[in-house]
Amino acid sequence: QPSIVLTEGFEGGANGWTLGSGSTGNTWALWSTNVHSGSYAYHAAGSSAVSDQRLVSPPIVVPSSQSPVTLKFWNRQVLESRTGGCYDAGIIEVSTNGGAGWAQITSGLLTDPYNGPVASGNPLVNLNGWCGDPQDWLNSIVDINAYAGQTVQFRFRVGTDTSVGREGWTIDDVVVQSCQAACPYNVNGIGGVDIVDIQLVA
């Protein structure tokens, strides 16, 4: 049965999500123009200027021995695409050392693989990225079993070049979830087997 490690719909504000260091032209902010649920989501504009926009999650302890563990998030992409890849793009990264170093998540993208490589003139050049043009709300599910037992942070990163601007990338309803075995017995109506009557016979 599911065990929820983190759930964030941004209805209460940033709640520990921060703008990442090293950003340029960062427009990540709460907005209410087009959200998946509730009243707010986080959004970065698909700027017509060069930008490297970074949104960082709070630290998350990934459970061990509770496989599978997934990161799920709803996202809407309106970014400048090109044949076979992207001009502007979004990617997701992970840090296992408190933000000192970051690596792009390139495998385990279970429902939404990257669209293709990013063109020159963008800080994400040659990386594979998302650039739906448009891609309406989609539940992206990422396998994060590789980080079981570690404390991680995730970074949503948008890179743009100097050409056409678009609406951008919107993130909502982020969930980190693991799975635990259900109790096989039923006590007071909870679980699998009802204990109806117990009698002791001498």
C-alpha positions in Angstrom: 0.0 0.0 0.0 1.2 3.5 -0.7 3.3 5.5 1.8 3.4 9.2 1.1 6.8 10.8 1.8 6.1 14.2 0.4 3.0 15.9 -1.1 3.1 19.5 -2.2 0.4 21.4 -4.1 1.8 24.9 -3.2 -1.5 26.0 -1.7 0.3 27.1 1.4 3.1 29.0 -0.4 6.7 27.9 -1.1 7.0 25.6 1.9 10.8 25.2 1.6 11.1 25.3 -2.1 13.8 27.8 -3.1 15.3 29.5 -6.1 18.6 27.6 -6.9 22.0 29.3 -6.7 23.6 30.0 -10.0 20.3 30.9 -11.7 20.2 33.6 -14.3 17.0 35.3 -15.3 15.0 33.2 -12.8 11.3 33.7 -13.1 10.2 30.6 -11.0 7.3 31.9 -8.8 3.9 30.9 -7.5 1.2 31.7 -10.0 -2.5 31.1 -10.4 -3.1 31.6 -14.2 -3.2 27.9 -15.2 -2.9 25.3 -12.5 -3.5 21.6 -12.2 -5.5 21.7 -9.0 -6.3 24.1 -6.2 -5.3 27.8 -6.7 -1.5 27.8 -7.1 1.4 26.1 -9.0 5.0 27.0 -9.6 5.8 28.5 -13.0 8.9 29.6 -14.9 8.5 31.7 -18.1 9.9 30.5 -21.4 11.9 33.7 -21.8 13.0 35.2 -25.1 16.4 35.9 -23.5 19.1 33.5 -22.3 18.2 32.2 -18.9 19.0 29.3 -16.5 16.1 29.1 -14.1 16.3 26.7 -11.1 13.7 25.6 -8.6 14.9 23.5 -5.7 12.9 21.2 -3.4 13.4 20.9 0.3 15.5 17.9 1.5 13.6 14.6 1.2 14.6 11.3 2.9 14.0 8.5 0.4 12.8 5.3 2.2 14.7 2.1 1.9 13.2 -1.4 1.6 9.9 0.2 0.3 10.3 -0.4 -3.4 9.1 1.0 -5.7 9.8 4.7 -4.8 8.6 7.3 -7.2 8.6 11.0 -7.7 5.4 12.1 -9.4 4.6 15.6 -10.5 2.0 17.2 -12.8 3.5 19.5 -15.4 2.4 21.7 -18.3 5.0 22.5 -21.0 4.8 25.4 -23.4 8.4 25.6 -24.6 10.1 26.3 -27.9 10.7 23.0 -29.7 12.6 22.2 -32.8 12.7 19.2 -35.1 14.3 16.3 -33.1 14.8 18.4 -30.0 14.4 21.7 -28.1 15.4 25.3 -28.4 14.1 26.0 -24.8 13.7 23.1 -22.4 13.1 21.9 -18.9 15.0 19.1 -17.1 15.0 17.5 -13.7 18.1 17.1 -11.6 19.0 15.5 -8.2 21.5 16.2 -5.5 22.6 13.7 -2.8 25.0 16.1 -1.0 22.8 19.0 0.1 23.0 20.9 -3.1 26.8 20.9 -3.5 26.5 18.9 -6.7 23.8 18.1 -9.1 23.2 15.4 -11.8 20.5 15.3 -14.4 18.0 12.4 -14.0 18.2 10.7 -17.4 16.7 7.2 -16.6 13.6 6.0 -14.9 11.3 8.6 -16.7 8.4 6.2 -16.7 5.7 8.2 -18.4 7.3 11.1 -20.1 10.8 10.7 -21.7 12.7 13.8 -22.7 11.8 15.2 -26.2 15.4 15.5 -27.4 18.7 17.4 -27.2 18.8 21.2 -26.5 20.3 23.4 -29.2 23.2 25.8 -28.9 22.7 29.2 -27.3 20.9 27.6 -24.4 22.7 26.9 -21.0 21.4 23.3 -21.3 23.0 22.8 -24.7 23.4 19.1 -25.7 21.4 17.8 -22.7 18.1 16.0 -23.4 15.1 18.1 -22.2 11.4 18.4 -22.3 9.9 21.0 -24.7 6.2 20.2 -25.3 4.9 23.0 -27.6 2.4 22.6 -26.0 2.1 19.6 -23.7 -1.0 20.0 -21.6 -1.0 18.7 -18.0 0.8 15.4 -17.7 1.5 13.3 -14.7 5.3 12.6 -15.0 6.4 9.6 -12.9 10.1 9.1 -12.1 11.6 5.9 -10.6 13.9 7.0 -7.7 14.7 3.6 -6.2 18.4 4.3 -6.9 18.4 6.9 -4.1 16.7 4.7 -1.4 18.1 5.4 2.0 19.6 8.8 1.0 18.5 12.4 1.6 18.0 14.1 -1.7 16.8 17.3 -3.3 15.3 17.7 -6.7 15.8 20.7 -9.0 13.5 21.7 -11.8 15.6 23.6 -14.3 14.5 25.7 -17.4 17.0 26.9 -20.0 16.1 29.3 -22.7 17.9 31.0 -25.6 17.5 34.5 -27.2 14.9 33.6 -29.8 11.1 33.0 -29.4 9.5 33.2 -26.0 6.8 30.8 -24.8 4.5 30.5 -21.8 7.0 28.2 -20.0 6.9 25.3 -17.6 4.4 24.9 -14.8 4.8 22.3 -11.9 2.0 21.3 -9.6 1.0 18.4 -7.2 4.5 17.0 -6.5 4.4 13.6 -4.6 7.2 11.3 -3.4 5.7 7.9 -2.7 6.9 4.5 -1.6 5.2 1.2 -1.1 4.8 -0.9 2.0 3.4 -4.4 2.5 -0.2 -4.3 3.8 -0.9 -6.0 7.1 -2.4 -9.5 6.2 -4.6 -9.6 9.3 -7.7 -7.8 10.3 -8.1 -6.4 13.8 -11.4 -4.6 14.4 -12.2 -4.5 10.7 -8.8 -3.3 9.5 -6.8 -5.4 7.1 -7.4 -8.8 5.4 -8.8 -11.4 7.7 -11.7 -10.8 10.1 -11.4 -12.1 13.7 -15.0 -12.8 14.4 -15.0 -14.8 17.6 -12.4 -16.3 19.9 -13.4 -19.0 22.4 -11.1 -20.7 24.9 -12.2 -24.3 25.6 -10.9 -26.1 28.7 
